[in-house]
Amino acid sequence: GIPMLLIPILTHAISPEDYGLIGIFIAIYQILNIFIGLGGVGAVVRAYMDRNDNTFCFKEYLFNAILVNIFLFLLALTPFYIFYTFNIVSLPNSIMFLLPFIVIVSGFKKYKHKLWNIQGSAQKFTVFEVAFIILSFGLSVILVLTIFPDWRGRIYSIAFAEVVFCTISLFYLFKEDGVVYKFNKGYCIDVLKFGIPLLPHSMALTLIASSDKLLLGSLLGMHEVGIFTVAFGISSILMVTTMAIDQTIQPIMYNFLKNQTKVGKRMYVAGFYLYFLVLILSGLMLYLLTPLAVDMFIGSEFQSASDYVGVLIIGQVGYSMYR
């Protein structure tokens, strides 16, 4: 979604309609990414573990995984533009033509980024991720405050950052891992076998995250989507607490599961009740602070965002408990 740190800047610089367009752009991007990506990066990461097998060529597998993504990209273009032609999706022309290309370059960008993680190159992984965020965020602020004080400032920044870092990722992928340009039907099928079973789960998560914006856009228009997207960004602050707790309790949780005792089991259950209590109190605190935060940091046209925050916080608390 739209980063929380950008919300105060964007809500003072662009209209709710423009913010709504950005929200719809993100929602459709997430949906397209399911079908075009289809687990290609995950399949490559898994295949990397078998790279020393004499009967397996990882470099060749890389090439075929990229081929599968390109094929799915071309396959997705037809229905996507049919939806556009019949006004099923109502977005500016430039967004509609940019969207599929941003999805495919974003997918290619992830190949080397994810491989760095499992190859133990923590510094490269972190620098790549942080540099991408800085470019995307920084350019968004510059464009929105100068040349494009509307949706274009944010979306063009995303597109530019994705292309730049896709190029960097592919350069290092070819340089460090190598790619053998040889079609292998078995490898292509293997990539699809990895991705297709994950499709229902990915679709469910994406629909949870995106369907609300698409429905609001269809029923109430872009203005309301913009208001809702800001409210969603505010409620997402709760995830800061969730992620912090996750990172803290995971080692403890695995230790309990590995060395199960009667006392350990009781502490395990009690820990989750405590976790739920912390989430509920954090959600309540965020709800009480929202009116003040909206008045202080959010643009005047977006003040009604606080109307949605209460319901969204309940959803965030429920999702955090589910995690």
C-alpha positions, 0 to 999 in steps of 0.5 A: 500500500501507500507508505505511512510516511508519505500519507501526511505529504500526499494528503496535503498535496493531492486531492482525494480523487488522485489518492483514490486512483493511487489506491486502485492502481495498487489494488489492480497491481496486486491482483495482476501480480498473482497471475503474472508472477505465479510463484516464479520467484519462489520456485527459483528460491526453492530450486537454488537448494538443488543447485548441486544436484548433478541432474539439475541445472540451476542456470537453465532453470533461471532462464525457464522461470523468466520465460514462464513469467514473460508468457504469463505476462503476454497471456494476461494482456488480452483480458486486462485490456478487454476489461479496460475497453468495456470500462470494467476498470476505469483508470487513465490511459497511462495507468492502464498501459503502465500497470502490466509492465510495472508488474513484470519488471517488479517480478524480475526485480525480485529474482536476485533480491530474494536469492541474495537473502538465501545466499547469505548476502545480507548486506546486498539484500538490505542495501538493495531494499533500502535504496529502492525505498529511498528512490521510490519515496524520495522521487514521489515527494519531489514529483508531487511537490513540483512537476506532478501534484497529482496521482502521476507523481506517485505512480511515475515514481513507482514505475521509474524505481521498479525499472531502475532496480529491475535492471540492477537485479537482472544485471547481478543475476546474470553476472553472479548466477549466470543464465543458460539460454536453453528452453526446458519444458520440464523446468517450465512445468515445474515452475507452474507446478510450484505456483498453481497450488499457491494460487487460491491462497494468494488470491484470497489474501489479495482479495482481502487486501484489494476488493474493498477499494475496487468495490468502493471505486465502483459504488462511490467513486474515486473520492471515497476510495482516496478517503478509505485508503488514507484510513487504511494507512492509519489503521496499518500502524497497528502492524508495527506492533504486530511485526515487533511482537512477531520478531520477539516471540518467534524464537521463544515459540520455536523453543517451546515447540522443540522442548515441550513440557507441561509448564512450557505448554501453559506458558505458550498458551498464556503468551498468546492470551497476553499477545491478544490483550496487547493487540486489543489495547494497541488497537484501542489506543490507536482508535483514541489517538486517531482524531488527534492524528488526523487533525495534526497530520492529514490534509483537510480534504481527508478528515473524514478518514477517521470514520473508517478507522474504527472498523479497519482497526478491528480488521487489523487486530483480527488479522494480527491474531490470525497471523 
